[in-house]
Amino acid sequence: MKKVINNYKSITEAGIKKSEEQIRHFQYYDILTGLPNRFFFMEKLSEEVEGLKAKETIGAVLSVDLDDFKLINGILGHNYGDLLLRIVSQLLCLCTRNYGTVARHGGDEFLILIPNIENIEKVKLLCNNIMESFLDPFEVKDKQIYCSVSIGICLINNEYRDNNEILKNADTAMYHSKEKGKNKYSFFNTDMLQVMLRKKSIENALRDALAKQEFQLYYQPQVDVKTKKTKRLEALLRWNSSEIGSISPDEFIPIAEDTGLIFRIGEWVINSACKQLKSWREKGYKVDTISINISPVQIQDRYLLELVNKAIRENGLAQDDLEIEVTEGTLIKTIEKKSEILINLVNSGVKISIDDFGKGYSSLNYLTVLPISTLKIDKSFIDKIVESPSYYAIVECIIQLANKLNYVVIAEGVEQEEQYIILKELRCDLIQGYFFSKPLPQDEIEKMLMGE
């Protein structure tokens, strides 16, 4: 009986020990990839930081994030995404086997701890090796998946010794790499932190901007070349924050797109522009069309057509009183995706204008896919039209193409009389730029229209 009790006791102890080992494994390791998890990494980082203090040496933490991983999950499904994460974890271990520890931070983000750095070139070499290893596609089941990484680096020295601060700085540098175009690495510096803090301030202020009525529409005339009379107006969004001050659209629009706030802001722009055109018509001002810029994010909004039609209807306008401006790049991408939203907008009678025409694309096939109404020649061509025969020839060809396709052609960024004279000779339809007028608020535009 005693032997049975002893055997039972040893079996129970073995079971408890095994359970404790399993609990410890789940506590310190990621279930999906088998890598150390964030908890393990933070303990390891604490040890290394103390060791670096004693040795007076430098280490580094790398934040490695897969680019566009959400898109892969969305298109192929999470089963492919999970398999890709497992493959990536093995690849990162191979790349860093002579450097340090790899851990999974969560989602598609990984952490690498390099405990001792002889020189910065060692870190750069590792980053280049990692990025090069992602050049070839990954074989995931029956699919070939292309993927790149963005990397942020925080050096562990006397300035950065707090674990949470180190991780935060590495993440900040990683997001900086993404903003620079992805598939890059960046070393953290305090300027990046200031940029991130400003972005966060702008995001917070944006959330209340509509309620505080801080947005305003300015209007820039599109002038008939022959008569020098204003035919159309382009509505341009301006924001003067009560907390931050005046902020350029180039700065706050991308933040609005990233956060989804662009949908509410875009609705306000469409409604306000249509309401203003109605008011000008009632006052007897002759404005044929008002144009509104639409971001690539808004083009994907399934409620966009309903929103546009409602604004037109409520203000008693015709469909072709409104023109939607999209960049050439956005138009091509939406056509490639066979965007029903854009097609339905065109079919409803709303005009479509191609902004920045000729900038970065060589194929003209897309001009035959949708009935575009207007081409806007990019300012970069107009800037050199006087002194460069090559730019003169390009502008001439664009205008001739537009005329043959029965498109209205607008020259953007006209600032000199010499440019105006040339464009008039080339039979350009409309001109927009500081030579005639900068963008103006509503009251100043009304004075100008009254003077005409």
PyMOL commands that set and color helices and strands:
alter all, ss='L'
color gray80, all
select helices_A, chain A and resi 2-28+38-55+69-76+78-95+120-133+163-179+190-209+249-259+262-282+296-299+304-314+319-321+328-336+340-347+365-368+379-382+389-404+417-425+442-451
alter helices_A, ss='H'
color red, helices_A
select strands_A, chain A and resi 59-66+101-106+109-114+138-140+143-145+149-156+185-187+215-224+230-241+245-247+289-293+322-327+351-357+374-377+408-412+430-432+440-441
alter strands_A, ss='S'
color yellow, strands_A
deselect
rebuild
show_as cartoon
